Amino acid sequence: MTSATRSAPTPYLRALWLMALTVGLMLAQAVAAQNRPESFSDLAEEISPAVVNITTATVVERGAGPMPMVPEGSPFEEFFEQFRDRMPQGNGGERSRRSSALGSGFVISEDGLVVTNNHVIEKADEIEVEFFNGDTLAAEVVGVDPKTDIALLRVQTDKALPFVKFGDSDTAEVGDWVLAMGNPLGQGFSLSAGIVSARNRALSGTYDDYIQTDAAINRGNSGGPLFNLDGEVVGVNTAILSPTGGSIGIGFSMASNVVKRVVDQLEQYGETRRGWLGVRIQDVTDDVAEAMGLEEARGALVTDVPDGPAEKAGMRAGDVILSFDGHEVSDTRELVRRVGNTEVGKTVRVIVNREGKTQTLKVTLGRREVAEGAVPAGQQNQQEQSGPEKMDMFGLSIRPLNDELRAQLEVGPDASGLVVTDVDELSAAYEKGVRAGDLITEAGQKQVATLGGLEDRIAEAREAGRKSILLLVRRAGEPRFVALPLEDE
């Protein structure tokens, strides 16, 4: 018998091979079927009792609107008095009307805590919660957080209510199935399905962390839950992106990990209590990183340090925050969220890059809500030295700050720096947003008050091999770092 004859497969072996292949294909299809459920009916039946419709009513006083102004003694004065006297009167002496709005929400505890959006119940005089079984209960506001658009309500009931739990929104991955439930366009309870389209979206808020989904979300869905397939809430449906006002498959739900922290504080305190570091910051761009000699463009660049926790810990303008409480900081958005989510009064380690070296500062956080109206730190006054009155560089016309310019710019007597009096619109400085009236207070992370001082900083940057120089520019008291190229000079 030849070797070729011995290696040839028998009909029996071929049959076994085909059977194994068939079984493998069937298993693959079964796995795919598990990932793509044929129906959400069982899950919908489980979660529906905890989802609610919310109706609000607001009394709008007609007297609050504009009324005709008639000069005293005018021949029309008596006519308008008679007209007002004939108008129907409300309890307050002015005719009023009721305005209503619809939204959604969900129950998170058997004793009646309900989560919704702040914009659903804002300025409402009456709030009514309708449950899936048709029961309705009046609700009172426990607390609201406009920054995340979250509100916590409570209804009074003698029986245990069905409720849902928050899930971990950090585990929601792009492509995962999600379900949105609520009261779209006032049509009553409705379920829509889709996937997670994107994560960590920011719209306009300081603490934004939205899950983007193509599950249909329309007006009236606001405040309703976004569920994963385990029946856990991973988001609160808040906004849509649409040129028509209807769903086009771009909806946004505030991530549950953000909502849960807010809800816990609202339940405990009736308000939020966020950590406060006490700095003004901006992102580290590539040109800023090069101007500062940083190896990579990451972290949060401190532009100002008003009186507060960071100032007491020794932080300075020009520091780059690289780590906060053991977590690396990639950009300003991440730092703001981590600080806001940290307990008020906690002492944390903050690692900064200062003039090319790292330093560790211990900062005891304050409370942001208390410090919201804090006044920015004033600039240290520097003794003005004699020198030229005007200089053109970087496409800018620059003059030292004097009493006349102080009056024009409305800055205090302690302010110091160099005033931009004109900007070439073809210059890099103009492209980066520098405008006439801006005040340059630092160059190369050192304070400047004279043109000679600015020239010294430029010379130091060139000697260090820098391609650009970092300027701290203030406009109406607001600081911002700008990196301008040296090769243009």
HELIX and SHEET records of a PDB file:
HELIX    1   1 SER A    3  SER A    7  1                                   5    
HELIX    2   2 PRO A   11  ASN A   35  1                                  25    
HELIX    3   3 SER A   41  ILE A   47  1                                   7    
HELIX    4   4 SER A   48  ALA A   50  5                                   3    
HELIX    5   5 ARG A   62  ALA A   64  5                                   3    
HELIX    6   6 GLU A   77  ARG A   86  1                                  10    
HELIX    7   7 ASN A  118  ILE A  121  1                                   4    
HELIX    8   8 SER A  169  THR A  171  5                                   3    
HELIX    9   9 PRO A  184  GLY A  186  5                                   3    
HELIX   10  10 SER A  256  TYR A  269  1                                  14    
HELIX   11  11 ASP A  286  MET A  292  1                                   7    
HELIX   12  12 PRO A  309  LYS A  312  1                                   4    
HELIX   13  13 THR A  332  GLY A  340  1                                   9    
HELIX   14  14 ARG A  368  ALA A  371  1                                   4    
HELIX   15  15 ASP A  403  LEU A  409  1                                   7    
HELIX   16  16 ALA A  428  GLU A  431  1                                   4    
HELIX   17  17 LEU A  451  GLU A  463  1                                  13    
SHEET    1   A 7 VAL A  51  GLU A  61  0                                        
SHEET    2   A 7 SER A  96  VAL A 107 -1                                        
SHEET    3   A 7 LEU A 113  ASN A 117 -1                                        
SHEET    4   A 7 ILE A 150  VAL A 155 -1                                        
SHEET    5   A 7 THR A 136  ASP A 145 -1                                        
SHEET    6   A 7 GLU A 126  GLU A 130 -1                                        
SHEET    7   A 7 VAL A  51  GLU A  61 -1                                        
SHEET    1   B 7 TRP A 177  GLY A 182  0                                        
SHEET    2   B 7 SER A 190  ARG A 201 -1                                        
SHEET    3   B 7 TYR A 210  THR A 213 -1                                        
SHEET    4   B 7 GLY A 251  ALA A 255 -1                                        
SHEET    5   B 7 VAL A 233  ILE A 240 -1                                        
SHEET    6   B 7 PRO A 225  PHE A 227 -1                                        
SHEET    7   B 7 TRP A 177  GLY A 182 -1                                        
SHEET    1   C 2 GLY A 275  TRP A 276  0                                        
SHEET    2   C 2 GLY A 366  ARG A 367 -1                                        
SHEET    1   D 4 ARG A 280  ASP A 283  0                                        
SHEET    2   D 4 ALA A 300  ASP A 304 -1                                        
SHEET    3   D 4 VAL A 320  PHE A 324 -1                                        
SHEET    4   D 4 HIS A 327  GLU A 328 -1                                        
SHEET    1   E 5 ARG A 280  ASP A 283  0                                        
SHEET    2   E 5 ALA A 300  ASP A 304 -1                                        
SHEET    3   E 5 VAL A 320  PHE A 324 -1                                        
SHEET    4   E 5 THR A 347  ARG A 354 -1                                        
SHEET    5   E 5 LYS A 357  THR A 364 -1                                        
SHEET    1   F 5 MET A 391  MET A 393  0                                        
SHEET    2   F 5 LEU A 396  PRO A 400 -1                                        
SHEET    3   F 5 LEU A 418  VAL A 423 -1                                        
SHEET    4   F 5 LEU A 439  ALA A 443 -1                                        
SHEET    5   F 5 LYS A 446  GLN A 447 -1                                        
SHEET    1   G 6 MET A 391  MET A 393  0                                        
SHEET    2   G 6 LEU A 396  PRO A 400 -1                                        
SHEET    3   G 6 LEU A 418  VAL A 423 -1                                        
SHEET    4   G 6 LEU A 439  ALA A 443 -1                                        
SHEET    5   G 6 SER A 468  ARG A 475 -1                                        
SHEET    6   G 6 GLU A 478  PRO A 485 -1                                        
END                                                                             
